[in-house]
């Protein structure tokens, strides 16, 4: 893998990881602990934040895929890139629509119990937290 491609891959990957950690594992749980933040207000904020996060993630994923494709990656880098992009695609295309429909109902005043889709989304986030640092480190190790 070329030095430039590996550097871009690693740099963008670690920025992506930092965003996931900061939003999904810090901001999201903390907002519901703030005084006077109701579930409805928290959901409204969460929808905006996660829509923005997923958009930025898609741009970062595209940058990683491009850098990897241009750099002549070894198989482990290609596989990890595919895993990271696939996890994000599954979240955006498969889980987010379910969560959006649920939050629409709650914001309209309907009571809803716990959501399995939310747990699936969190599982995908946790998987990205494993895959992304592995990708960044593997890309750097692949410099030729």
N, CA, C and O atoms as CSV, one atom per row, in Angstrom:
chain,resi,resn,atom,element,x,y,z
A,1,UNK,N,N,0.868,-1.175,0.000
A,1,UNK,CA,C,0.000,0.000,0.000
A,1,UNK,C,C,0.906,1.227,0.000
A,1,UNK,O,O,1.904,1.263,0.721
A,2,UNK,N,N,0.570,2.213,-0.789
A,2,UNK,CA,C,1.418,3.403,-0.863
A,2,UNK,C,C,1.367,4.183,0.454
A,2,UNK,O,O,0.400,4.096,1.210
A,3,UNK,N,N,2.414,4.932,0.700
A,3,UNK,CA,C,2.497,5.706,1.935
A,3,UNK,C,C,1.358,6.713,2.052
A,3,UNK,O,O,0.731,6.820,3.106
A,4,UNK,N,N,1.090,7.445,0.989
A,4,UNK,CA,C,0.022,8.446,1.019
A,4,UNK,C,C,-1.339,7.830,1.248
A,4,UNK,O,O,-2.128,8.335,2.047
A,5,UNK,N,N,-1.618,6.743,0.555
A,5,UNK,CA,C,-2.906,6.067,0.703
A,5,UNK,C,C,-3.074,5.520,2.121
A,5,UNK,O,O,-4.144,5.642,2.718
A,6,UNK,N,N,-2.025,4.927,2.648
A,6,UNK,CA,C,-2.080,4.385,4.002
A,6,UNK,C,C,-2.279,5.495,5.030
A,6,UNK,O,O,-3.044,5.342,5.982
A,7,UNK,N,N,-1.583,6.612,4.830
A,7,UNK,CA,C,-1.704,7.739,5.764
A,7,UNK,C,C,-3.115,8.324,5.735
A,7,UNK,O,O,-3.699,8.601,6.783
A,8,UNK,N,N,-3.658,8.509,4.534
A,8,UNK,CA,C,-5.025,9.027,4.423
A,8,UNK,C,C,-6.009,8.037,5.044
A,8,UNK,O,O,-6.894,8.428,5.804
A,9,UNK,N,N,-5.851,6.764,4.719
A,9,UNK,CA,C,-6.739,5.737,5.274
A,9,UNK,C,C,-6.706,5.764,6.795
A,9,UNK,O,O,-7.756,5.794,7.437
A,10,UNK,N,N,-5.531,5.753,7.367
A,10,UNK,CA,C,-5.410,5.736,8.825
A,10,UNK,C,C,-5.947,7.020,9.435
A,10,UNK,O,O,-6.711,6.973,10.399
A,11,UNK,N,N,-5.563,8.154,8.894
A,11,UNK,CA,C,-6.014,9.432,9.454
A,11,UNK,C,C,-7.519,9.576,9.432
A,11,UNK,O,O,-8.130,9.927,10.441
A,12,UNK,N,N,-8.117,9.306,8.290
A,12,UNK,CA,C,-9.572,9.432,8.170
A,12,UNK,C,C,-10.270,8.397,9.056
A,12,UNK,O,O,-11.295,8.688,9.673
A,13,UNK,N,N,-9.713,7.206,9.111
A,13,UNK,CA,C,-10.302,6.150,9.938
A,13,UNK,C,C,-10.302,6.549,11.409
A,13,UNK,O,O,-11.291,6.329,12.108
A,14,UNK,N,N,-9.214,7.126,11.885
A,14,UNK,CA,C,-9.161,7.508,13.299
A,14,UNK,C,C,-10.056,8.711,13.604
A,14,UNK,O,O,-10.583,8.814,14.712
A,15,UNK,N,N,-10.234,9.603,12.663
A,15,UNK,CA,C,-11.209,10.693,12.839
A,15,UNK,C,C,-12.612,10.093,12.935
A,15,UNK,O,O,-13.396,10.471,13.805
A,16,UNK,N,N,-12.919,9.160,12.041
A,16,UNK,CA,C,-14.214,8.473,12.041
A,16,UNK,C,C,-14.434,7.783,13.392
A,16,UNK,O,O,-15.508,7.908,13.981
A,17,UNK,N,N,-13.438,7.066,13.880
A,17,UNK,CA,C,-13.534,6.398,15.175
A,17,UNK,C,C,-13.811,7.397,16.290
A,17,UNK,O,O,-14.662,7.155,17.145
A,18,UNK,N,N,-13.103,8.507,16.284
A,18,UNK,CA,C,-13.301,9.519,17.320
A,18,UNK,C,C,-14.713,10.065,17.321
A,18,UNK,O,O,-15.294,10.299,18.381
A,19,UNK,N,N,-15.267,10.269,16.135
A,19,UNK,CA,C,-16.647,10.776,16.051
A,19,UNK,C,C,-17.638,9.762,16.608
A,19,UNK,O,O,-18.551,10.129,17.348
A,20,UNK,N,N,-17.468,8.506,16.262
A,20,UNK,CA,C,-18.372,7.462,16.762
A,20,UNK,C,C,-18.286,7.390,18.282
A,20,UNK,O,O,-19.310,7.332,18.963
A,21,UNK,N,N,-17.078,7.392,18.806
A,21,UNK,CA,C,-16.912,7.318,20.261
A,21,UNK,C,C,-17.537,8.534,20.951
A,21,UNK,O,O,-18.243,8.396,21.950
A,22,UNK,N,N,-17.270,9.716,20.411
A,22,UNK,CA,C,-17.750,10.942,21.055
A,22,UNK,C,C,-19.271,11.055,21.014
A,22,UNK,O,O,-19.887,11.419,22.015
A,23,UNK,N,N,-19.876,10.754,19.889
A,23,UNK,CA,C,-21.321,10.920,19.755
A,23,UNK,C,C,-22.070,9.729,20.348
A,23,UNK,O,O,-22.935,9.906,21.207
A,24,UNK,N,N,-21.747,8.536,19.903
A,24,UNK,CA,C,-22.541,7.372,20.284
A,24,UNK,C,C,-22.328,6.931,21.725
A,24,UNK,O,O,-23.261,6.469,22.382
A,25,UNK,N,N,-21.122,7.071,22.208
A,25,UNK,CA,C,-20.834,6.537,23.535
A,25,UNK,C,C,-20.633,7.604,24.602
A,25,UNK,O,O,-20.424,7.277,25.770
A,26,UNK,N,N,-20.694,8.876,24.216
A,26,UNK,CA,C,-20.572,9.949,25.196
A,26,UNK,C,C,-21.787,10.868,25.146
A,26,UNK,O,O,-22.533,10.960,26.121
A,27,UNK,N,N,-21.993,11.547,24.021
A,27,UNK,CA,C,-23.087,12.517,23.927
A,27,UNK,C,C,-24.453,11.864,24.052
A,27,UNK,O,O,-25.298,12.338,24.813
A,28,UNK,N,N,-24.680,10.793,23.322
A,28,UNK,CA,C,-26.023,10.185,23.290
A,28,UNK,C,C,-26.519,9.778,24.680
A,28,UNK,O,O,-27.634,10.150,25.046
A,29,UNK,N,N,-25.751,9.042,25.459
A,29,UNK,CA,C,-26.269,8.668,26.782
A,29,UNK,C,C,-26.348,9.849,27.757
A,29,UNK,O,O,-27.230,9.891,28.615
A,30,UNK,N,N,-25.419,10.809,27.621
A,30,UNK,CA,C,-25.396,11.917,28.572
A,30,UNK,C,C,-26.559,12.888,28.397
A,30,UNK,O,O,-27.026,13.468,29.378
A,31,UNK,N,N,-27.030,13.075,27.180
A,31,UNK,CA,C,-28.087,14.079,26.963
A,31,UNK,C,C,-29.340,13.756,27.766
A,31,UNK,O,O,-30.059,14.669,28.173
A,32,UNK,N,N,-29.613,12.480,28.000
A,32,UNK,CA,C,-30.814,12.104,28.752
A,32,UNK,C,C,-30.645,12.317,30.255
A,32,UNK,O,O,-31.615,12.223,31.007
A,33,UNK,N,N,-29.433,12.600,30.690
A,33,UNK,CA,C,-29.182,12.873,32.107
A,33,UNK,C,C,-29.219,14.363,32.431
A,33,UNK,O,O,-29.173,14.747,33.599
A,34,UNK,N,N,-29.301,15.190,31.413
A,34,UNK,CA,C,-29.335,16.633,31.633
A,34,UNK,C,C,-30.674,17.021,32.263
A,34,UNK,O,O,-31.701,16.414,31.961
A,35,UNK,N,N,-30.663,18.026,33.131
A,35,UNK,CA,C,-31.906,18.442,33.779
A,35,UNK,C,C,-32.961,18.864,32.751
A,35,UNK,O,O,-32.666,19.576,31.792
A,36,UNK,N,N,-34.151,18.423,32.970
A,36,UNK,CA,C,-35.324,18.799,32.187
A,36,UNK,C,C,-35.296,18.356,30.723
A,36,UNK,O,O,-36.079,18.858,29.917
A,37,UNK,N,N,-34.413,17.430,30.370
A,37,UNK,CA,C,-34.438,16.868,29.020
A,37,UNK,C,C,-35.369,15.661,29.064
A,37,UNK,O,O,-35.065,14.634,29.672
A,38,UNK,N,N,-36.499,15.816,28.406
A,38,UNK,CA,C,-37.473,14.728,28.348
A,38,UNK,C,C,-37.077,13.752,27.252
A,38,UNK,O,O,-36.195,14.038,26.442
A,39,UNK,N,N,-37.728,12.605,27.231
A,39,UNK,CA,C,-37.474,11.626,26.179
A,39,UNK,C,C,-37.762,12.250,24.812
A,39,UNK,O,O,-36.995,12.050,23.871
A,40,UNK,N,N,-38.844,12.992,24.695
A,40,UNK,CA,C,-39.192,13.619,23.413
A,40,UNK,C,C,-38.123,14.614,22.968
A,40,UNK,O,O,-37.735,14.627,21.800
A,41,UNK,N,N,-37.649,15.443,23.887
A,41,UNK,CA,C,-36.601,16.409,23.531
A,41,UNK,C,C,-35.305,15.670,23.179
A,41,UNK,O,O,-34.643,16.004,22.197
A,42,UNK,N,N,-34.956,14.684,23.969
A,42,UNK,CA,C,-33.755,13.892,23.697
A,42,UNK,C,C,-33.816,13.192,22.351
A,42,UNK,O,O,-32.822,13.138,21.626
A,43,UNK,N,N,-34.990,12.652,22.015
A,43,UNK,CA,C,-35.152,12.004,20.709
A,43,UNK,C,C,-35.020,13.008,19.567
A,43,UNK,O,O,-34.388,12.724,18.549
A,44,UNK,N,N,-35.613,14.163,19.741
A,44,UNK,CA,C,-35.502,15.195,18.706
A,44,UNK,C,C,-34.063,15.597,18.474
A,44,UNK,O,O,-33.617,15.713,17.332
A,45,UNK,N,N,-33.338,15.809,19.557
A,45,UNK,CA,C,-31.918,16.153,19.455
A,45,UNK,C,C,-31.148,14.983,18.837
A,45,UNK,O,O,-30.330,15.174,17.937
A,46,UNK,N,N,-31.414,13.793,19.324
A,46,UNK,CA,C,-30.714,12.605,18.839
A,46,UNK,C,C,-30.885,12.381,17.353
A,46,UNK,O,O,-29.933,12.025,16.659
A,47,UNK,N,N,-32.100,12.588,16.860
A,47,UNK,CA,C,-32.336,12.416,15.429
A,47,UNK,C,C,-31.469,13.368,14.616
A,47,UNK,O,O,-30.870,12.969,13.617
A,48,UNK,N,N,-31.401,14.621,15.039
A,48,UNK,CA,C,-30.564,15.598,14.328
A,48,UNK,C,C,-29.085,15.225,14.394
A,48,UNK,O,O,-28.377,15.258,13.387
A,49,UNK,N,N,-28.639,14.877,15.574
A,49,UNK,CA,C,-27.226,14.565,15.773
A,49,UNK,C,C,-26.835,13.319,14.982
A,49,UNK,O,O,-25.801,13.313,14.314
A,50,UNK,N,N,-27.648,12.267,15.050
A,50,UNK,CA,C,-27.285,11.035,14.364
A,50,UNK,C,C,-27.449,11.145,12.855
A,50,UNK,O,O,-26.727,10.478,12.113
A,51,UNK,N,N,-28.375,11.965,12.384
A,51,UNK,CA,C,-28.473,12.214,10.941
A,51,UNK,C,C,-27.178,12.882,10.472
A,51,UNK,O,O,-26.615,12.502,9.445
A,52,UNK,N,N,-26.717,13.866,11.219
A,52,UNK,CA,C,-25.473,14.553,10.865
A,52,UNK,C,C,-24.273,13.608,10.975
A,52,UNK,O,O,-23.414,13.580,10.094
A,53,UNK,N,N,-24.222,12.841,12.056
A,53,UNK,CA,C,-23.115,11.892,12.233
A,53,UNK,C,C,-23.074,10.916,11.069
A,53,UNK,O,O,-22.012,10.697,10.486
A,54,UNK,N,N,-24.212,10.327,10.720
A,54,UNK,CA,C,-24.219,9.345,9.636
A,54,UNK,C,C,-23.833,9.963,8.304
A,54,UNK,O,O,-23.187,9.308,7.487
A,55,UNK,N,N,-24.213,11.203,8.072
A,55,UNK,CA,C,-23.809,11.882,6.850
A,55,UNK,C,C,-22.289,12.062,6.815
A,55,UNK,O,O,-21.647,11.772,5.805
A,56,UNK,N,N,-21.728,12.539,7.914
A,56,UNK,CA,C,-20.272,12.715,7.980
A,56,UNK,C,C,-19.576,11.357,7.873
A,56,UNK,O,O,-18.548,11.237,7.206
A,57,UNK,N,N,-20.128,10.347,8.521
A,57,UNK,CA,C,-19.549,9.000,8.421
A,57,UNK,C,C,-19.546,8.515,6.974
A,57,UNK,O,O,-18.574,7.905,6.528
A,58,UNK,N,N,-20.611,8.776,6.249
A,58,UNK,CA,C,-20.677,8.345,4.846
A,58,UNK,C,C,-19.589,9.021,4.023
A,58,UNK,O,O,-18.973,8.390,3.163
A,59,UNK,N,N,-19.350,10.308,4.284
A,59,UNK,CA,C,-18.284,11.027,3.577
A,59,UNK,C,C,-16.924,10.441,3.957
A,59,UNK,O,O,-16.078,10.222,3.090
A,60,UNK,N,N,-16.714,10.189,5.239
A,60,UNK,CA,C,-15.446,9.614,5.682
A,60,UNK,C,C,-15.257,8.206,5.116
A,60,UNK,O,O,-14.156,7.848,4.698
A,61,UNK,N,N,-16.319,7.413,5.102
A,61,UNK,CA,C,-16.229,6.065,4.535
A,61,UNK,C,C,-15.869,6.126,3.059
A,61,UNK,O,O,-15.054,5.333,2.587
A,62,UNK,N,N,-16.467,7.058,2.328
A,62,UNK,CA,C,-16.140,7.209,0.908
A,62,UNK,C,C,-14.676,7.587,0.730
A,62,UNK,O,O,-14.011,7.102,-0.186
A,63,UNK,N,N,-14.177,8.454,1.605
A,63,UNK,CA,C,-12.762,8.839,1.535
A,63,UNK,C,C,-11.859,7.641,1.809
A,63,UNK,O,O,-10.850,7.456,1.130
A,64,UNK,N,N,-12.212,6.838,2.787
A,64,UNK,CA,C,-11.418,5.645,3.111
A,64,UNK,C,C,-11.453,4.654,1.947
A,64,UNK,O,O,-10.412,4.145,1.529
A,65,UNK,N,N,-12.627,4.387,1.436
A,65,UNK,CA,C,-12.752,3.444,0.317
A,65,UNK,C,C,-11.925,3.923,-0.878
A,65,UNK,O,O,-11.251,3.124,-1.529
A,66,UNK,N,N,-11.977,5.203,-1.160
A,66,UNK,CA,C,-11.206,5.761,-2.274
A,66,UNK,C,C,-9.707,5.627,-2.023
A,66,UNK,O,O,-8.965,5.197,-2.906
A,67,UNK,N,N,-9.267,5.991,-0.836
A,67,UNK,CA,C,-7.829,5.902,-0.513
A,67,UNK,C,C,-7.348,4.462,-0.576
A,67,UNK,O,O,-6.248,4.192,-1.057
A,68,UNK,N,N,-8.156,3.550,-0.097
A,68,UNK,CA,C,-7.770,2.142,-0.124
A,68,UNK,C,C,-7.736,1.627,-1.565
A,68,UNK,O,O,-6.806,0.916,-1.947
A,69,UNK,N,N,-8.735,1.978,-2.357
A,69,UNK,CA,C,-8.783,1.516,-3.747
A,69,UNK,C,C,-7.596,2.027,-4.557
A,69,UNK,O,O,-7.053,1.312,-5.398
A,70,UNK,N,N,-7.204,3.261,-4.296
A,70,UNK,CA,C,-6.093,3.873,-5.032
A,70,UNK,C,C,-4.750,3.311,-4.571
A,70,UNK,O,O,-3.798,3.263,-5.350
A,71,UNK,N,N,-4.668,2.888,-3.313
A,71,UNK,CA,C,-3.378,2.534,-2.731
A,71,UNK,C,C,-2.902,1.120,-2.922
A,71,UNK,O,O,-1.827,0.773,-2.434
A,72,UNK,N,N,-3.660,0.280,-3.616
A,72,UNK,CA,C,-3.217,-1.096,-3.793
A,72,UNK,C,C,-3.120,-1.830,-2.465
A,72,UNK,O,O,-2.034,-2.250,-2.065
A,73,UNK,N,N,-4.246,-1.987,-1.780
A,73,UNK,CA,C,-4.212,-2.515,-0.415
A,73,UNK,C,C,-3.966,-4.017,-0.349
A,73,UNK,O,O,-4.329,-4.749,-1.270
A,74,UNK,N,N,-3.356,-4.475,0.729
A,74,UNK,CA,C,-3.314,-5.916,0.979
A,74,UNK,C,C,-4.707,-6.375,1.422
A,74,UNK,O,O,-5.552,-5.557,1.786
A,75,UNK,N,N,-4.929,-7.652,1.388
A,75,UNK,CA,C,-6.248,-8.218,1.699
A,75,UNK,C,C,-6.803,-7.782,3.057
A,75,UNK,O,O,-7.987,-7.452,3.133
A,76,UNK,N,N,-6.008,-7.765,4.133
A,76,UNK,CA,C,-6.597,-7.373,5.419
A,76,UNK,C,C,-7.156,-5.947,5.420
A,76,UNK,O,O,-8.192,-5.687,6.033
A,77,UNK,N,N,-6.484,-5.041,4.744
A,77,UNK,CA,C,-6.967,-3.658,4.671
A,77,UNK,C,C,-8.274,-3.618,3.877
A,77,UNK,O,O,-9.227,-2.946,4.272
A,78,UNK,N,N,-8.311,-4.334,2.770
A,78,UNK,CA,C,-9.527,-4.360,1.948
A,78,UNK,C,C,-10.703,-4.966,2.721
A,78,UNK,O,O,-11.820,-4.451,2.658
A,79,UNK,N,N,-10.458,-6.035,3.434
A,79,UNK,CA,C,-11.529,-6.691,4.205
A,79,UNK,C,C,-12.037,-5.776,5.315
A,79,UNK,O,O,-13.247,-5.632,5.489
A,80,UNK,N,N,-11.134,-5.161,6.061
A,80,UNK,CA,C,-11.544,-4.256,7.136
A,80,UNK,C,C,-12.277,-3.026,6.598
A,80,UNK,O,O,-13.215,-2.533,7.226
A,81,UNK,N,N,-11.849,-2.538,5.442
A,81,UNK,CA,C,-12.548,-1.416,4.814
A,81,UNK,C,C,-13.964,-1.825,4.447
A,81,UNK,O,O,-14.914,-1.084,4.699
A,82,UNK,N,N,-14.105,-2.989,3.860
A,82,UNK,CA,C,-15.428,-3.504,3.519
A,82,UNK,C,C,-16.307,-3.703,4.739
A,82,UNK,O,O,-17.503,-3.414,4.698
A,83,UNK,N,N,-15.728,-4.192,5.818
A,83,UNK,CA,C,-16.494,-4.377,7.056
A,83,UNK,C,C,-16.982,-3.044,7.613
A,83,UNK,O,O,-18.151,-2.905,7.973
A,84,UNK,N,N,-16.089,-2.073,7.682
A,84,UNK,CA,C,-16.470,-0.759,8.218
A,84,UNK,C,C,-17.568,-0.120,7.372
A,84,UNK,O,O,-18.569,0.364,7.901
A,85,UNK,N,N,-17.372,-0.124,6.066
A,85,UNK,CA,C,-18.377,0.461,5.169
A,85,UNK,C,C,-19.686,-0.325,5.229
A,85,UNK,O,O,-20.766,0.263,5.183
A,86,UNK,N,N,-19.593,-1.629,5.331
A,86,UNK,CA,C,-20.789,-2.464,5.414
A,86,UNK,C,C,-21.578,-2.244,6.696
A,86,UNK,O,O,-22.808,-2.209,6.677
A,87,UNK,N,N,-20.876,-2.097,7.795
A,87,UNK,CA,C,-21.555,-1.804,9.060
A,87,UNK,C,C,-22.305,-0.480,8.979
A,87,UNK,O,O,-23.457,-0.382,9.404
A,88,UNK,N,N,-21.651,0.528,8.436
A,88,UNK,CA,C,-22.297,1.832,8.295
A,88,UNK,C,C,-23.499,1.743,7.357
A,88,UNK,O,O,-24.562,2.290,7.652
A,89,UNK,N,N,-23.332,1.062,6.238
A,89,UNK,CA,C,-24.444,0.925,5.283
A,89,UNK,C,C,-25.629,0.207,5.932
A,89,UNK,O,O,-26.778,0.593,5.717
A,90,UNK,N,N,-25.362,-0.818,6.712
A,90,UNK,CA,C,-26.447,-1.539,7.385
A,90,UNK,C,C,-27.159,-0.638,8.390
A,90,UNK,O,O,-28.382,-0.695,8.516
A,91,UNK,N,N,-26.407,0.184,9.098
A,91,UNK,CA,C,-27.027,1.123,10.033
A,91,UNK,C,C,-27.921,2.123,9.311
A,91,UNK,O,O,-29.069,2.343,9.697
A,92,UNK,N,N,-27.379,2.721,8.264
A,92,UNK,CA,C,-28.106,3.782,7.565
A,92,UNK,C,C,-29.313,3.227,6.808
A,92,UNK,O,O,-30.400,3.802,6.862
A,93,UNK,N,N,-29.126,2.126,6.112
A,93,UNK,CA,C,-30.200,1.600,5.261
A,93,UNK,C,C,-31.153,0.662,5.995
A,93,UNK,O,O,-32.334,0.581,5.658
A,94,UNK,N,N,-30.635,-0.048,7.002
A,94,UNK,CA,C,-31.461,-1.057,7.651
A,94,UNK,C,C,-32.024,-0.676,9.003
A,94,UNK,O,O,-33.191,-0.943,9.288
A,95,UNK,N,N,-31.213,-0.058,9.834
A,95,UNK,CA,C,-31.638,0.193,11.217
A,95,UNK,C,C,-32.206,1.604,11.399
A,95,UNK,O,O,-33.223,1.773,12.071
A,96,UNK,N,N,-31.574,2.599,10.820
A,96,UNK,CA,C,-32.049,3.981,10.999
A,96,UNK,C,C,-33.498,4.182,10.582
A,96,UNK,O,O,-34.232,4.862,11.299
A,97,UNK,N,N,-33.949,3.624,9.454
A,97,UNK,CA,C,-35.354,3.808,9.100
A,97,UNK,C,C,-36.318,3.258,10.160
A,97,UNK,O,O,-37.359,3.860,10.424
A,98,UNK,N,N,-35.980,2.141,10.751
A,98,UNK,CA,C,-36.811,1.556,11.817
A,98,UNK,C,C,-36.823,2.484,13.026
A,98,UNK,O,O,-37.876,2.747,13.608
A,99,UNK,N,N,-35.652,2.975,13.397
A,99,UNK,CA,C,-35.569,3.891,14.535
A,99,UNK,C,C,-36.298,5.202,14.255
A,99,UNK,O,O,-36.935,5.761,15.147
A,100,UNK,N,N,-36.208,5.689,13.032
A,100,UNK,CA,C,-36.911,6.930,12.676
A,100,UNK,C,C,-38.427,6.764,12.771
A,100,UNK,O,O,-39.124,7.649,13.267
A,101,UNK,N,N,-38.935,5.622,12.291
A,101,UNK,CA,C,-40.386,5.391,12.388
A,101,UNK,C,C,-40.818,5.332,13.852
A,101,UNK,O,O,-41.868,5.862,14.216
A,102,UNK,N,N,-40.015,4.692,14.679
A,102,UNK,CA,C,-40.328,4.600,16.108
A,102,UNK,C,C,-40.290,5.979,16.758
A,102,UNK,O,O,-41.195,6.334,17.514
A,103,UNK,N,N,-39.257,6.751,16.472
A,103,UNK,CA,C,-39.166,8.082,17.080
A,103,UNK,C,C,-40.273,9.001,16.560
A,103,UNK,O,O,-40.743,9.872,17.292
A,104,UNK,N,N,-40.694,8.817,15.306
A,104,UNK,CA,C,-41.841,9.578,14.798
A,104,UNK,C,C,-43.078,9.321,15.651
A,104,UNK,O,O,-43.808,10.247,16.003
A,105,UNK,N,N,-43.300,8.056,15.977
A,105,UNK,CA,C,-44.473,7.704,16.801
A,105,UNK,C,C,-44.371,8.308,18.198
A,105,UNK,O,O,-45.356,8.816,18.734
A,106,UNK,N,N,-43.192,8.252,18.779
A,106,UNK,CA,C,-43.003,8.798,20.125
A,106,UNK,C,C,-43.160,10.312,20.105
A,106,UNK,O,O,-43.801,10.882,20.988
A,107,UNK,N,N,-42.579,10.966,19.104
A,107,UNK,CA,C,-42.702,12.421,19.004
A,107,UNK,C,C,-44.145,12.850,18.746
A,107,UNK,O,O,-44.527,13.978,19.058
A,108,UNK,N,N,-44.940,11.951,18.179
A,108,UNK,CA,C,-46.364,12.239,17.951
A,108,UNK,C,C,-47.203,11.958,19.196
A,108,UNK,O,O,-48.416,12.165,19.186
A,109,UNK,N,N,-46.558,11.485,20.273
A,109,UNK,CA,C,-47.258,11.279,21.524
A,109,UNK,C,C,-47.559,9.836,21.876
A,109,UNK,O,O,-48.108,9.572,22.946
A,110,UNK,N,N,-47.219,8.903,21.017
A,110,UNK,CA,C,-47.472,7.488,21.287
A,110,UNK,C,C,-46.452,6.958,22.292
A,110,UNK,O,O,-45.280,7.334,22.267
A,111,UNK,N,N,-46.914,6.092,23.161
A,111,UNK,CA,C,-46.005,5.429,24.102
A,111,UNK,C,C,-45.392,4.217,23.405
A,111,UNK,O,O,-46.091,3.479,22.710
A,112,UNK,N,N,-44.116,4.015,23.584
A,112,UNK,CA,C,-43.448,2.861,22.988
A,112,UNK,C,C,-42.495,2.263,24.003
A,112,UNK,O,O,-41.848,2.981,24.766
A,113,UNK,N,N,-42.414,0.949,24.004
A,113,UNK,CA,C,-41.498,0.260,24.906
A,113,UNK,C,C,-40.079,0.292,24.365
A,113,UNK,O,O,-39.749,1.069,23.469
A,114,UNK,N,N,-39.271,-0.552,24.919
A,114,UNK,CA,C,-37.875,-0.652,24.482
A,114,UNK,C,C,-37.811,-1.084,23.017
A,114,UNK,O,O,-38.707,-1.755,22.507
A,115,UNK,N,N,-36.741,-0.684,22.366
A,115,UNK,CA,C,-36.589,-0.972,20.943
A,115,UNK,C,C,-35.426,-1.928,20.708
A,115,UNK,O,O,-34.292,-1.652,21.099
A,116,UNK,N,N,-35.718,-3.044,20.071
A,116,UNK,CA,C,-34.640,-3.964,19.689
A,116,UNK,C,C,-33.761,-3.337,18.613
A,116,UNK,O,O,-32.557,-3.589,18.560
A,117,UNK,N,N,-34.369,-2.521,17.758
A,117,UNK,CA,C,-33.591,-1.864,16.703
A,117,UNK,C,C,-32.512,-0.974,17.305
A,117,UNK,O,O,-31.419,-0.853,16.751
A,118,UNK,N,N,-32.816,-0.355,18.431
A,118,UNK,CA,C,-31.818,0.478,19.090
A,118,UNK,C,C,-30.635,-0.374,19.540
A,118,UNK,O,O,-29.482,0.036,19.400
A,119,UNK,N,N,-30.915,-1.548,20.075
A,119,UNK,CA,C,-29.842,-2.447,20.503
A,119,UNK,C,C,-29.006,-2.915,19.306
A,119,UNK,O,O,-27.788,-3.064,19.412
A,120,UNK,N,N,-29.660,-3.142,18.184
A,120,UNK,CA,C,-28.934,-3.524,16.963
A,120,UNK,C,C,-28.025,-2.377,16.527
A,120,UNK,O,O,-26.874,-2.603,16.153
A,121,UNK,N,N,-28.539,-1.152,16.575
A,121,UNK,CA,C,-27.734,0.013,16.199
A,121,UNK,C,C,-26.504,0.116,17.104
A,121,UNK,O,O,-25.395,0.349,16.624
A,122,UNK,N,N,-26.700,-0.055,18.395
A,122,UNK,CA,C,-25.583,0.004,19.346
A,122,UNK,C,C,-24.580,-1.120,19.069
A,122,UNK,O,O,-23.372,-0.910,19.171
A,123,UNK,N,N,-25.071,-2.296,18.724
A,123,UNK,CA,C,-24.163,-3.405,18.399
A,123,UNK,C,C,-23.312,-3.073,17.175
A,123,UNK,O,O,-22.120,-3.377,17.141
A,124,UNK,N,N,-23.932,-2.446,16.165
A,124,UNK,CA,C,-23.162,-2.029,14.996
A,124,UNK,C,C,-22.134,-0.967,15.378
A,124,UNK,O,O,-21.009,-0.990,14.879
A,125,UNK,N,N,-22.507,-0.041,16.254
A,125,UNK,CA,C,-21.552,0.975,16.710
A,125,UNK,C,C,-20.381,0.309,17.434
A,125,UNK,O,O,-19.225,0.666,17.211
A,126,UNK,N,N,-20.682,-0.651,18.294
A,126,UNK,CA,C,-19.615,-1.355,19.018
A,126,UNK,C,C,-18.715,-2.113,18.046
A,126,UNK,O,O,-17.497,-2.148,18.223
A,127,UNK,N,N,-19.305,-2.712,17.030
A,127,UNK,CA,C,-18.499,-3.422,16.026
A,127,UNK,C,C,-17.588,-2.439,15.288
A,127,UNK,O,O,-16.431,-2.758,15.017
A,128,UNK,N,N,-18.100,-1.245,14.959
A,128,UNK,CA,C,-17.250,-0.243,14.301
A,128,UNK,C,C,-16.099,0.176,15.209
A,128,UNK,O,O,-14.999,0.450,14.728
A,129,UNK,N,N,-16.341,0.227,16.509
A,129,UNK,CA,C,-15.288,0.614,17.455
A,129,UNK,C,C,-14.182,-0.447,17.502
A,129,UNK,O,O,-13.058,-0.149,17.906
A,130,UNK,N,N,-14.484,-1.652,17.102
A,130,UNK,CA,C,-13.465,-2.696,16.987
A,130,UNK,C,C,-12.804,-2.650,15.608
A,130,UNK,O,O,-11.582,-2.743,15.501
A,131,UNK,N,N,-13.604,-2.508,14.566
A,131,UNK,CA,C,-13.101,-2.574,13.194
A,131,UNK,C,C,-12.261,-1.347,12.823
A,131,UNK,O,O,-11.217,-1.487,12.186
A,132,UNK,N,N,-12.703,-0.154,13.212
A,132,UNK,CA,C,-12.006,1.059,12.774
A,132,UNK,C,C,-10.565,1.164,13.271
A,132,UNK,O,O,-9.684,1.464,12.465
A,133,UNK,N,N,-10.276,0.930,14.558
A,133,UNK,CA,C,-8.853,0.991,14.935
A,133,UNK,C,C,-8.038,-0.119,14.284
A,133,UNK,O,O,-6.868,0.075,13.954
A,134,UNK,N,N,-8.655,-1.282,14.100
A,134,UNK,CA,C,-7.940,-2.361,13.403
A,134,UNK,C,C,-7.600,-1.940,11.983
A,134,UNK,O,O,-6.499,-2.209,11.504
A,135,UNK,N,N,-8.529,-1.285,11.309
A,135,UNK,CA,C,-8.283,-0.795,9.954
A,135,UNK,C,C,-7.174,0.243,9.934
A,135,UNK,O,O,-6.270,0.166,9.102
A,136,UNK,N,N,-7.230,1.218,10.843
A,136,UNK,CA,C,-6.207,2.253,10.873
A,136,UNK,C,C,-4.810,1.695,11.105
A,136,UNK,O,O,-3.860,2.068,10.416
A,137,UNK,N,N,-4.693,0.815,12.063
A,137,UNK,CA,C,-3.395,0.226,12.386
A,137,UNK,C,C,-2.907,-0.671,11.253
A,137,UNK,O,O,-1.728,-0.657,10.901
A,138,UNK,N,N,-3.822,-1.445,10.691
A,138,UNK,CA,C,-3.455,-2.340,9.593
A,138,UNK,C,C,-3.019,-1.567,8.361
A,138,UNK,O,O,-2.088,-1.974,7.667
A,139,UNK,N,N,-3.686,-0.454,8.086
A,139,UNK,CA,C,-3.284,0.393,6.951
A,139,UNK,C,C,-1.871,0.937,7.153
A,139,UNK,O,O,-1.059,0.919,6.228
A,140,UNK,N,N,-1.581,1.414,8.344
A,140,UNK,CA,C,-0.247,1.945,8.616
A,140,UNK,C,C,0.819,0.852,8.516
A,140,UNK,O,O,1.926,1.085,8.030
A,141,UNK,N,N,0.463,-0.331,8.982
A,141,UNK,CA,C,1.416,-1.461,8.916
A,141,UNK,C,C,1.655,-1.921,7.485
A,141,UNK,O,O,2.656,-2.583,7.212
A,142,UNK,N,N,0.754,-1.583,6.569
A,142,UNK,CA,C,0.845,-2.043,5.180
A,142,UNK,C,C,1.648,-1.107,4.285
A,142,UNK,O,O,1.719,-1.325,3.075
A,143,UNK,N,N,2.242,-0.086,4.848
A,143,UNK,CA,C,3.023,0.865,4.031
A,143,UNK,C,C,4.195,0.138,3.387
A,143,UNK,O,O,4.960,-0.570,4.042
A,144,UNK,N,N,4.304,0.339,2.087
A,144,UNK,CA,C,5.416,-0.337,1.359
A,144,UNK,C,C,6.437,0.680,0.883
A,144,UNK,O,O,7.433,0.311,0.260
